[in-house]
Amino acid sequence: EAAALLARLGQDEPVIDQQRRMVSVAVDPAVKVPEIVRAFDSSGIGVDDVMRRSSTLDDVFLTLTGAPAVERDPEEVAA
């Protein structure tokens, strides 16, 4: 139910982590946390925690290129 609600608010398909009992989704920056909380409340879906995380440069790179940034071995870079 939480994933279906977040699918309506998000920009992508929600990601469900069964082990951690967590659902996450990318949302438009205009969507504020109180709006998300109100949506859950009005739907009768209980929530333990709501967190908003800003995109990292790696997130942006992955979105633009479709590939994760390549991490280099620190010893390789120093050589």
Secondary structure by P-SEA (a helix, b strand, c coil): caaaaaaaaccccccccccccbbbbbbcccccaaaaaaaaaaacccccbbbbbcccaaaaaaaaccccccccccccccc
